């Protein structure tokens, strides 16, 4: 399940994010996890397709909600809850800027990829995003279809 890209080992990817949202800005965040969660992620048993980032009431921290990290089978009584909220680690200035941005209408924070960096530390790539209209989604589909058609034409032309 894990995919290698350069120095990174991608373990989970939100494929619908770029289709459903217009990406304004991306940044990297750390995640506070338990040992059984990290071991489960190393086995590739994580999903961020339905996940989102927000803050809890009266707390000045960012949380990753609804990310599914499956139970680690070898963990005994000290296993984790699969969909618990997880604290994201970002710099104070970034956190404050993101908290202000999500209070604006139509802006949200979407997780894009979960990966291990070159040091073996789990990171989460998150994006400040704005939801697309159905018209914009149709434009994305048209552009993708045209790019595929161009590739087929060029492949046929080069043979």
Phi, psi and omega in degrees: 000325184289142183240132180265131175225102182065239180269002186251147174245102183283127181251336178209142183223137176265094186288334183275348186300314182287341176277319184275338186231152171268116185281122180264319184201144178240154174207166183255138180225149173270168181227139174273118184230162172268169182298319181292330177293317181296318180295321178294320179295320178299331175280355178085024183256059179223148179218132177240021182297323182255009186279156174212162181245134179203182176244151177276157180299137177063018177234140183259048180226158175262139181236147172263115181257148170066017173280131184261111174245111185298158179295144177272121189295326183281347178286137183272245183285342186264041180276167184258165173274128188300323185243033181287155175291137181239135182286134176264142180256111176224163177295153185302317180295318178297316181300314180297320179295319179292319180297322177292320183295322183284349175281341175288154183290130174085359180258136179219167177248123185241131173285135181259304180219150173244127186210161171263127180282185184296341177268357180085016180264135181285129178232158178234124175271118180243156182229141169278121190222159177236133182297140179273150172281161176302329178295317179296324179294321177296321177298319178298317179297316179299316181295317179296316179296320180293321177298319177295318179296320178298317179298318179296318180296314181294322178295317179293321181293323182283348181280000000 
